Amino acid sequence: MTIGEDDVTIISAPRLLVGTRLTGPGAVVVEDGLIIEVIEGRPAPGRRHVALPDGVLSPGLIDLQINGCLGVDFAAATPAEWQAVCAALPAHGVTAFQPTIITGPIPQLVSAIRRFAEVRPKLDGAGAKPVGMHVEGPFISPERPGVHDPRHMCHPTPENLEPLLAEQSTITMITLAPELPEALPAIARLTAAGIRVAIGHSDALAHQVQQAVDAGARMVTHIFNAQRGISHREPGVAGQALVEPRLAVGLIADFHHVAPQICALVLTAAPGRVCLVTDAVAPAGMPPGTYTLGGRPIRLAPGDPLARNFDGTIAGAATFLDQHVRNLIGLGRPAEEVLRAATTTPADVLGRTDLGRLAPGVSADLVWWSDEFTPLQTWVNGQEVYRAPSVI
């Protein structure tokens, strides 16, 4: 390969996230939508050399839990709304996402999954890439419902599981409560089908979490939210998540779902295992008003940073993943730690070695960040999909 060939693009930056380190200066060489080489130093100027003058080049962000945004609820999104979301997310550095739907009647969930499966091939080239659907519920505990409707919660019996297993080519993750009857065999079946199992909306004791991990569960959904917390005599879901090395830990770092000090605690206790997620809902990126989540009304009140249902229960975040990155870096966490939690670690949870890193053979999904960690330019499969107005 000769740098400067017409089918090759070189993107260089003063600092790059390579592996676990911020290093640089350096560059990535992109061909046919893939990174084919990561090189040290700045290449010579050329027609196909994009020389970023400052800031950081990282892999694109991956949001494993986003229920909607920009007025769109993924449970009922139209093809045009899917296109709009995919086009908008790169402005926040997001190049891949796992759309999430919450508890509802199983036939209703299956319908939403099938609508997504039908539109998904048409989203290629639209911007951020949906990687598959996350079904949060209905196999969760009425003891920890959050905003989920307890009327539609059920046990993961073979009869209830079968309709979802039939959609295994579209579902990438299911959140469930491992203390429910028949949960452990369900976890084993889902795992064997290639569906990742996350523990969430759960009142489980630590030993029940451990049994779930042994059965194949590999993530905890939005740690500390809608789950048994830590006691000095009973670690609960959150405590076991922090000490079990096989579990990735989903963390909403908007500083409202989880206090800044606890976010720091999670990052320190579970190094390399934290996945930043937004748990964003339809009001994200929108003015105060009434929206829907899973077909039920929620609202974003003036001055409230969180979306809520009408009894005041938190329904989700109204922020995007780049804000969570800035929050944690502003807290004093190392930028490489925070960026990995939003790129490499979520890719690893999905088993997607083709995403979330700057390495040969990986999709050229890239973000150029300013020194203040605002996205300035975003590429998906090597194609520019966002450029900030300030970038000439």
Secondary structure, DSSP 8 states (H G I E B T S, - for coil): --TT-TTEEEEEESEEEETTEEE-SEEEEEETTEEEEEEES-----TTEEE--SSEEEE-EEEEEE-EETTEEGGG--HHHHHHHHHHGGGGTEEEEEEEEE---HHHHHHHHHHHHHHGGGGTTSSSEE--EEEE-SS--TTS-TTS-GGG-----HHHHHHHHTTTTTEEEEEE-TTSTTHHHHHHHHHHTT-EEEE-SB---HHHHHHHHHHT--EESSTTSSB----SS--HHHHHHHH-TT-EEEEE-SSSSS-HHHHHHHHHHSTT-EEEE--B-TTTTS-SEEEEETTEEEEE-TT-SEEE-TTS-EEEE---HHHHHHHHHHTT--HHHHHHHTTHHHHHHTT-TTSSS-STTSB--EEEE-TT--EEEEEETTEEEEE-TT--
